[in-house]
Amino acid sequence: MTETVKRLKELVDGSGNIVFFGGAGVSTESGIPDFRSTDGLYHQEWRYPPETILSHTFYESNPEEFFRFYRTKLLAPDAKPNAAHYKLAEWEKAGKLKAVITQNIDGLHQAAGSKRVLELHGSVHRNYCEKCGKFHDFDFMLHSSGVPRCECGGIVKPDVVLYEEGLDQKTLNDSVRAIAEADILIIGGTSLNVYPAAGLINYYRGNKLVLINKSAVARDLAAGLVITDPIGEVLGQL
């Protein structure tokens, strides 16, 4: 255990109000590609740029191509939680962790046992008919083809936030409150490039800011503790 990891353990052991803010890097160790690293989703060949495909405008104008990309690139039925997911769930069960705030849509935090997960960008496990509102699960979307249709004939849209769409206001408010009240804020597996999600950390008022990310982030956080190793590897030691 390195000195920085030992310091993290000391911080965690001494706190009863931890909030975790995470991004795609939390799930890369589960085999889900991130969006912006050199081997991530945004650097793979596709007919259109992923930013274009994952926009509301593209969804409306070219749903066939949207859903082909969505099923191929964003659904990962074989992905399992890793050491980071399990450690966060363990902390929550022990009463130390008050919330997981995630930009991920994969549901792996819940699969690991976390209960209070604030999903800023939605979840692939929720899909709703745009016509009648009926809920459809992950398997429905995974095994559908073309543009998925409900029994009523309406298009079934994933409950994920696309470019040009706003975040859920209640989720935002709950996230702001959790961060503002946190003793320790741990930021992990995110480059802090995506707004407004990345701006939420501005609400932290404490002095125990921890950053765990393999690469440099998009802004100067003045974090008290910075660890540049894979987050599952780090949290798995605690």
Secondary structure by P-SEA (a helix, b strand, c coil): ccaaaaaaaaaaaaccbbbbbccccccccccccccccccccccccccccccccccaaaaaccaaaaaaaaaaccccccccccaaaaaaaaaaaacccccccccccccccccccccccccccccccccccccccccccaaaaaaccccccccccbbbbcccccccccccaaaaaaaaaaaaaccbbbbccccccccccccccccccccbbbbbccccccccccccccccccaaaaaaac
